[in-house]
């Protein structure tokens, strides 16, 4: 598709012309990784020092209020170029996790939220179907909770997507089925994962809105107040004329290990990528220290 070609061309030109992007994408070739096996699936851990910008981001109201929004066009680096897509702009993410990694902010400065913009996510996923789209909730890993945005990345990079296809026959329950939509739930996966499969925009949107309403009371029962939406991460891709929407409900933002002191600290701030099976550690000592038991502990704390 034409948009896919434009996006690839943008990435190549940004790597060529923008030193920050060039350095950090080159750095991906030397990141260290290790894997922990959980029988039918694995969780990977990646040491990626450039991600300290995101993993270490302060997202409290005071910090947000005092800094300029880095997703607003007026505040972006002059080197950062964009592809126009309706109410959105497609940007190369200069702090990548994926071999191809993009940020897709709305042009207007509005809070990060999914319900008004879910249909946009479906439209984007179909238009840029060489990639998968993902959404970090404002308290679920978004380092810009004050500006609505999606991200996009290399399609086969996240373990969850490949695990779902591989394990669907043995690791899912079919919860709801209609003529144009099916809702599955993964089981025995250490996290709660729902997947909406649909070839129809309105059916996918209706299923998501019902799932959103179902998850809302769970969020309010946590009792810490201030929830703008149920805590969740979302992955969306379009292939074989069908949308696959993965919804991962959350119960916490960061685990206790994030703020622990000394050799108990692990600077892991779970967002979509971590929830989908790749833990990013921006500090080498934490990468070396993290264990299989830590992965289990962190997922137990942040996911339903």
C-alpha positions as CSV (number, residue, x, y, z in Angstrom):
1,X,0.0,0.0,0.0
2,X,1.1,3.5,-0.7
3,X,1.1,4.6,3.0
4,X,3.3,1.7,4.0
5,X,5.9,2.8,1.3
6,X,5.7,6.4,2.5
7,X,6.3,5.3,6.1
8,X,9.4,3.2,5.2
9,X,10.8,6.1,3.2
10,X,10.2,8.4,6.1
11,X,12.1,6.1,8.4
12,X,15.0,5.8,6.0
13,X,15.3,9.5,5.5
14,X,15.1,10.3,9.3
15,X,17.8,7.7,10.0
16,X,20.0,9.4,7.3
17,X,19.3,13.0,8.3
18,X,18.6,13.0,12.1
19,X,21.6,12.1,14.3
20,X,19.5,11.1,17.3
21,X,17.4,8.7,15.3
22,X,20.4,7.3,13.5
23,X,22.3,6.6,16.7
24,X,19.4,5.0,18.5
25,X,18.2,2.8,15.6
26,X,21.9,1.7,15.1
27,X,22.0,0.9,18.8
28,X,19.2,-1.6,18.4
29,X,21.6,-3.9,16.5
30,X,23.7,-4.2,19.7
31,X,21.0,-4.5,22.4
32,X,21.5,-7.5,24.7
33,X,18.5,-9.9,25.1
34,X,17.8,-13.0,27.1
35,X,14.7,-15.2,27.4
36,X,12.8,-17.0,30.1
37,X,10.7,-20.0,29.2
38,X,7.3,-20.6,30.7
39,X,6.5,-23.9,29.0
40,X,4.4,-23.0,26.0
41,X,5.7,-19.4,25.6
42,X,8.7,-17.2,26.5
43,X,9.2,-13.7,27.9
44,X,12.2,-11.8,26.5
45,X,14.2,-9.2,28.4
46,X,16.1,-6.5,26.4
47,X,18.8,-4.2,27.6
48,X,18.1,-0.9,25.8
49,X,19.8,2.1,27.4
50,X,18.1,4.6,25.0
51,X,14.7,3.7,26.6
52,X,15.7,5.4,29.9
53,X,13.9,8.4,28.4
54,X,10.6,6.5,28.5
55,X,11.1,4.0,31.3
56,X,12.3,6.8,33.6
57,X,9.7,9.3,32.6
58,X,8.0,11.2,35.4
59,X,4.3,11.3,34.6
60,X,2.9,13.0,37.7
61,X,0.6,16.0,37.2
62,X,3.2,18.5,38.4
63,X,5.9,17.3,36.0
64,X,3.5,17.2,33.1
65,X,2.3,20.7,33.8
66,X,5.8,22.1,33.9
67,X,7.2,20.6,30.7
68,X,6.4,21.4,27.1
69,X,4.5,18.6,25.3
70,X,7.0,16.8,23.1
71,X,4.2,15.5,20.8
72,X,2.9,18.9,19.8
73,X,4.2,20.1,16.5
74,X,5.5,23.4,17.9
75,X,7.8,21.7,20.4
76,X,9.2,18.9,18.3
77,X,12.9,18.8,17.1
78,X,13.3,20.6,13.8
79,X,14.8,17.4,12.4
80,X,11.6,15.4,13.1
81,X,9.4,15.1,10.0
82,X,5.9,13.9,9.7
83,X,3.4,12.1,7.4
84,X,-0.1,13.6,7.5
85,X,-2.9,11.2,8.1
86,X,-6.2,13.0,8.7
87,X,-6.3,14.2,12.4
88,X,-2.9,12.5,13.0
89,X,0.7,12.7,12.1
90,X,3.0,9.8,11.7
91,X,6.5,10.3,13.2
92,X,9.6,8.2,13.6
93,X,10.2,7.4,17.2
94,X,13.8,8.4,18.0
95,X,13.9,6.1,21.0
96,X,13.0,2.8,19.3
97,X,12.2,-0.6,20.7
98,X,11.1,-2.0,17.3
99,X,13.3,-2.2,14.3
100,X,10.7,0.1,12.7
101,X,9.1,2.3,15.4
102,X,6.7,5.2,15.0
103,X,4.6,7.5,17.2
104,X,1.3,8.8,15.9
105,X,0.0,11.8,17.8
106,X,-3.3,13.6,17.2
107,X,-2.7,17.1,15.8
108,X,-4.7,18.7,18.6
109,X,-3.4,18.6,22.2
110,X,-6.0,16.4,24.0
111,X,-5.5,13.9,26.8
112,X,-4.5,10.3,26.1
113,X,-7.7,8.2,26.0
114,X,-9.0,5.4,23.8
115,X,-12.8,5.5,23.7
116,X,-13.3,8.5,21.4
117,X,-10.4,7.4,19.1
118,X,-10.8,3.6,18.9
119,X,-12.2,3.7,15.4
120,X,-9.2,5.8,14.4
121,X,-7.0,3.0,15.6
122,X,-8.8,0.5,13.4
123,X,-8.5,2.9,10.4
124,X,-4.8,3.5,11.0
125,X,-4.1,-0.3,11.4
126,X,-5.8,-1.0,8.1
127,X,-4.0,1.8,6.3
128,X,-0.6,0.8,7.5
129,X,-1.1,-2.9,7.5
130,X,2.6,-3.7,7.3
131,X,2.7,-2.7,11.0
132,X,0.9,-3.3,14.2
133,X,-0.5,-0.4,16.2
134,X,-0.5,-0.1,20.0
135,X,-1.9,2.1,22.7
136,X,-0.5,2.8,26.2
137,X,-3.2,4.0,28.6
138,X,-2.4,7.3,30.5
139,X,-1.6,5.2,33.6
140,X,-0.3,2.2,31.7
141,X,3.0,3.2,30.3
142,X,2.3,6.4,28.3
143,X,5.1,8.9,28.7
144,X,2.8,11.5,27.3
145,X,-0.5,11.0,29.1
146,X,-1.4,14.6,28.2
147,X,-1.4,14.1,24.4
148,X,-3.5,11.4,22.6
149,X,-1.3,9.2,20.5
150,X,-0.8,5.7,19.2
151,X,2.5,3.9,18.4
152,X,3.3,1.5,15.6
153,X,6.0,-1.1,15.1
154,X,7.3,-4.1,13.2
155,X,4.4,-6.5,12.9
156,X,6.1,-9.8,14.0
157,X,8.1,-8.3,16.9
158,X,5.8,-8.8,19.9
159,X,5.7,-12.3,21.3
160,X,2.0,-12.0,22.2
161,X,0.9,-11.8,18.5
162,X,2.9,-14.9,17.5
163,X,1.9,-16.8,20.7
164,X,-1.8,-16.1,20.0
165,X,-1.6,-17.5,16.5
166,X,0.4,-20.5,17.6
167,X,-1.5,-21.3,20.8
168,X,-5.0,-20.3,19.8
169,X,-6.3,-23.9,19.6
170,X,-5.1,-24.8,23.1
171,X,-4.8,-21.5,25.0
172,X,-8.1,-19.5,24.2
173,X,-11.7,-19.6,25.2
174,X,-14.3,-18.3,22.8
175,X,-16.5,-15.9,24.9
176,X,-18.7,-14.3,22.3
177,X,-19.4,-15.0,18.7
178,X,-21.6,-13.1,16.2
179,X,-21.8,-13.1,12.4
180,X,-19.1,-10.5,12.1
181,X,-17.1,-10.8,15.4
182,X,-15.5,-13.2,17.8
183,X,-14.2,-12.4,21.2
184,X,-11.6,-14.8,22.7
185,X,-9.7,-14.8,26.0
186,X,-6.3,-16.3,26.4
187,X,-5.8,-18.7,29.3
188,X,-2.7,-20.0,31.1
189,X,-0.7,-17.0,29.9
190,X,0.2,-15.2,33.2
191,X,-1.8,-12.2,32.0
192,X,-5.4,-11.6,31.1
193,X,-5.6,-11.0,27.3
194,X,-8.8,-10.6,25.3
195,X,-8.8,-10.7,21.5
196,X,-11.5,-9.2,19.3
197,X,-11.4,-10.6,15.7
198,X,-13.6,-8.9,13.2
199,X,-13.8,-8.0,9.5
200,X,-16.3,-5.2,10.2
201,X,-15.5,-1.8,11.7
202,X,-18.8,-1.3,13.5
203,X,-18.8,-4.8,15.0
204,X,-15.2,-4.4,16.3
205,X,-16.1,-1.0,17.7
206,X,-19.2,-2.3,19.4
207,X,-17.3,-5.3,20.9
208,X,-14.6,-3.0,22.2
209,X,-17.1,-0.6,23.8
210,X,-18.8,-3.5,25.6
211,X,-15.5,-4.8,26.8
212,X,-14.5,-1.3,28.0
213,X,-17.8,-1.0,29.9
214,X,-17.1,-4.5,31.5
215,X,-13.6,-3.5,32.6
216,X,-14.6,-0.1,34.0
217,X,-15.9,-1.4,37.4
218,X,-12.7,-3.3,37.9
219,X,-10.7,-0.1,37.6
220,X,-12.9,1.8,40.0
221,X,-12.7,-1.0,42.6
222,X,-8.9,-0.4,42.9
223,X,-9.8,2.6,44.9
224,X,-6.9,4.9,44.2
225,X,-9.1,7.5,42.5
226,X,-8.6,9.6,39.4
227,X,-9.2,6.9,36.8
228,X,-10.0,8.5,33.4
229,X,-10.5,5.1,31.9
230,X,-10.0,1.4,32.7
231,X,-6.3,0.6,32.9
232,X,-5.4,-1.2,29.7
233,X,-2.9,-1.7,26.9
234,X,-4.1,-2.4,23.4
235,X,-2.5,-3.9,20.3
236,X,-4.3,-3.8,16.9
237,X,-3.3,-5.2,13.5
238,X,-5.1,-5.8,10.2
239,X,-4.3,-8.8,8.1
240,X,-6.2,-11.1,5.7
241,X,-9.1,-8.6,5.7
242,X,-9.6,-8.9,9.4
243,X,-8.8,-6.8,12.5
244,X,-7.2,-8.4,15.6
245,X,-7.5,-6.3,18.7
246,X,-5.7,-7.5,21.8
247,X,-6.9,-5.8,25.0
248,X,-4.7,-6.3,28.2
249,X,-6.4,-5.0,31.3
250,X,-4.2,-3.7,34.1
251,X,-4.5,-3.2,37.8
252,X,-1.4,-1.1,38.5
253,X,1.0,1.2,36.7
254,X,4.4,0.2,38.0
255,X,5.6,-2.7,40.3
256,X,7.2,-2.2,43.7
257,X,10.5,-3.1,42.2
258,X,10.5,0.2,40.2
259,X,11.0,2.3,43.3
260,X,12.9,-0.2,45.4
261,X,16.4,0.8,46.6
262,X,19.7,-0.8,46.1
263,X,20.0,-4.2,44.5
264,X,16.2,-4.8,44.7
265,X,15.4,-2.1,42.2
266,X,14.4,-3.0,38.7
267,X,13.6,-0.1,36.4
268,X,10.9,-1.9,34.5
269,X,7.9,0.3,33.7
270,X,5.4,-2.0,32.1
271,X,3.7,-0.7,28.9
272,X,2.3,-2.5,25.9
273,X,5.7,-4.0,24.9
274,X,6.3,-5.5,28.3
275,X,2.7,-6.8,28.6
276,X,3.2,-8.5,25.2
277,X,6.3,-10.3,26.3
278,X,9.4,-8.1,25.9
279,X,10.7,-6.5,29.1
280,X,12.8,-3.4,28.5
281,X,15.6,-2.7,31.0
282,X,17.5,0.5,30.3
283,X,20.1,-0.2,33.0
284,X,22.6,-3.0,32.4
285,X,22.9,-4.1,36.0
286,X,19.1,-4.5,36.1
287,X,19.1,-6.5,32.9
288,X,21.7,-8.8,34.4
289,X,19.9,-9.0,37.7
290,X,16.3,-9.7,36.6
291,X,15.2,-13.3,37.0
292,X,12.3,-15.4,35.9
293,X,10.7,-14.9,39.3
294,X,10.9,-11.2,38.9
295,X,9.0,-11.4,35.6
296,X,6.3,-13.4,37.3
297,X,6.1,-11.0,40.2
298,X,5.9,-7.9,38.0
299,X,3.2,-9.4,35.8
300,X,1.2,-10.5,38.8
301,X,1.3,-6.9,40.2
302,X,0.3,-5.0,37.1
303,X,-2.0,-7.3,35.2
304,X,-5.3,-9.0,35.9
